[in-house]
Amino acid sequence: MPKAFDFNNHELINLQVYRFLRNEIISCSIAPGSVLSEKEISLYIGVSRQLIREAFIKLAEAGLVQILPQRGTFVRRISAKRVAEARYIRQVIECAVVRRACACITDEQVLSLEHNLRRQALAADNDKFREFFDLDDSYHQALADIAECQLAWKTIESIKSTMDRVRYLSLSVVSPPRDLIAEHYHIFDGLKKRDADAAEQALRRHLGHMILSIDPIAAQNPDWFEG
C-alpha cells in the first residue's frame, strides 16, 4: 500500500475509502488472492472499521473481492471469462453510444476530446500510468456525455472493474499507452467527421485488442488468475 492516504473535503469519506481500495486492487498493489484485514486497513487509513466494512461490500459487488463468513475477505483472482463477458457488454453499449455521439457532437466537444488526447500523450511521455489510466476513462466517459446517455457509462462502470485490472497490468508491456492513444485518435477522427461507421469500427478494434492482452499477462502472473 502507499505510504499515506490524504482525504479531501470535496467528497464523502466512504467514497474516498472505496476508491482508494479499488485503485489499489486494480493496479495490483494489493495482489489477487490477498487477504484484506478490516482492522489493519482501518488503522492504516485512520477511519472506522464500519467504513472499511462498507467498502468491502461495494468491492464485492464490483467483483473485486470475496467475503467469506468466518474466514475473511479475499481479493478475487482475475477471471478471464468474466473479463471477456464484461468487454462484450461494454462493446455493445459503447458502439451504440459512439454512433449517437456522432450525430450530436459539437465543435466545442470535439476540441474537448482533442484536449484530453493531448493530456493522454503528455502522461504517456512521462510514464504516468495512473494519470493516463484516468484520462483514458475520462475519454470514454465523455462519449456517453456527448451522446447525452450518462446511464450508459454508469452501466459500464458497474461491470468493468475486472477489465480494469487487465488494462492496468497491460499498460507497460502488452498495450503501451502510445498504441492506445493512436486507437483513441482513430475513434476521434470518426467523431470529428461525424462518420458513425468509422467511429464504431475504430471503437470495436480498440476494445477488441484488450482481449489479446489477457494471455501474456496471465503467463507473467499465473497466480493472479483463476484456473
N, C-alpha and C positions, 0 to 999 in steps of 0.2 A: 504494500500500500504506500501511497505518497507520504511525505514527511509531515504534512499539515493539511488541515481542512478549514477553509475560511467561509463562513456564512456571509451572505449578502442580505441587505434589508429590503430587497425588491421582490422576494419570492418566499412562499411559505416554507418553513424549515423542513417539513415532512417531504416536500417535493425535492428539496435540495439533497436530502439524505438519500432518497430513492435514486436520483440522477447520479449522485456520486458513486453509489454501489453498482448501478447499471453500467456506468462508464468503466469502472474497474473490472467488471466481468467481461464486457465486450472487448476491451483491449487485452484481456487475458492477463492483466496484472494480478487478478485473482484467477488462478488457473482452473479449468474444468476439472471437476472431481474434488475440489477443495471443500473442506468443512467450514461453514461460517458460524462463528461464535457470536451469539447475540450480546453476551456480556462484554466480550473483548472489543467488539466494534462500538458498542455504546460508550465504553470508557475512552476509546481512541478518538472518536469523533466529538464526544462531550455532549451527548444527548441521552434522553431516557431510553430504556430498553423497549418501551412501548412503541416509540418511533421506529426503532430498528425492526421490531416485530411487524409493524405495518408495512415497512419497506420490503421485508421478506415476502409478505403476501403478494404485493404488487409484482415483485420479481418472479414469483411462482406463476402468476397469471400471464406474465410475458414469456414464460417457458425457459427462464434462465436458471431457476433454482428448483429444487425439490424439497419439500418439507415432509419429513417422516416423523410422525408422533413417537415420542420416547427415544428417538435415535438422533435427531438433529436436522439441520438444514445443509444441503449439499448443492454446490454449483453443478448444474447439469452438464454432462458431456455433450458435445455437438452432434446432432443427428443430421446426417447427410440427406435423409429422406425429408425431414422437416424443412431443411434449407431449400430443397428443390420444390416442395409444395408452396412454401412462402414466396419464392421467386415467381412461380407460375401465377399465383393470385395477384402478386404485385404487378406483373406484366399485363395481365388482363385489365386491371384498374388503370394503370398509368398510360397504357396505349389509348384508352378511351379519353383520358384526361388531356393528353397532348394533342389529340385531334380537336377537341373542343377548344383548347388554348389557341390553336392556330386560327380558329375562326374569330377570336375576340381580342387577341393580343394587341396592345397599343404600342406606339413608338417609344413611349416612356418606359414601358415594361421591357421592351427589347433592350434598352440601354441599361436597365437594372440587372437583367440577366448577364449582359456583357461585363458589367462591373463585377459581378460575382465570379465570373470566369477568370477575370484578371487577378482577383484576390486568390483564387484557387492556384493559379500559376505561381504567385508570389509565395504562398505557403509551401508549395511543392519545391520550389527552388531553395527554400531554407529548411527543408526536411522537417517541417512542422506538420507531422501526420495527423495529430489530433485536430488542429485547426483546419486542415484540408478535409478531414472526415466530416466535420461540422458544416463546412461550406458546401460540400457535396450534398448533404441532406437538405441544406437551405435551397440549393438549386432545384432539387426535385420538389420540395415543398412549394416553391414559387410557381411551378407549373400548375399545381392544384389551385393556388391563389388566383392565377391568371384565368383559369377556367371557371373561377368562382364556385369551386367544389371542395371546400376545405375538409368536408367529411371524408373525401377520398384519401387525403393524406393521413387523417386520424386513423382510418382503417388500415392503411399501410403501416403506420407506426405500431399498431397493435400486434402485427404479425412479423415484423422484420428484425426482432432482436436476435434471433438465431442467425439470420443472414448477416447481421452487422458484425458478428464475431468473425465470420469468414472474410467479410470485406476488409475488416481492420487488419487481420493477420496477413492478407494478401498484398497489402499496400507496398511493402518494402521489396518484395521479391516477385510475386506472380503477376500482380496488376499494378505496376508503378503509376503514381499519380499522373504523370505526364500522358500516359496512354489513356487514362480515364478522362482527362481534360480534353484530349482530342475527340473522344467519343461524345463528350458533352457539347463540344463545338458543332459536331455533325447534327445533333438534335437542335441546337441553337440556329443553325443555318436553315433548317426546315421551318422553324418557327418564324424567323425573320422574313422568309419568303412567303409565309402563310401557306406552305405546302404540307398539308396534313399527311399525305402518303410518305413523303421523305422524312418527316419528323418521326412518324410512327416506326418506320423501318430502322432508323438510327437508334431509337429507343429500344427496340427489340434486340438489336445487336448488342447494345450496351448491357442490358440486363442479362442477356444470354451468356455473355462472357464470364459472368460471375460463377456460373456452374462449373466452368472449366478449371477454376482455382481450387475446388474442393479437394481433388485427389493429391495435388502437390502439397497442400497444407496438411492433409491427413498423413501423408508419407513422412513429413518432417516432425509431426507431433501426434503419433498414433494413440497415445494415452489420452488425448483430449477428445477423441471421437468415440461414439458408440460403435460397438461391434468391430 
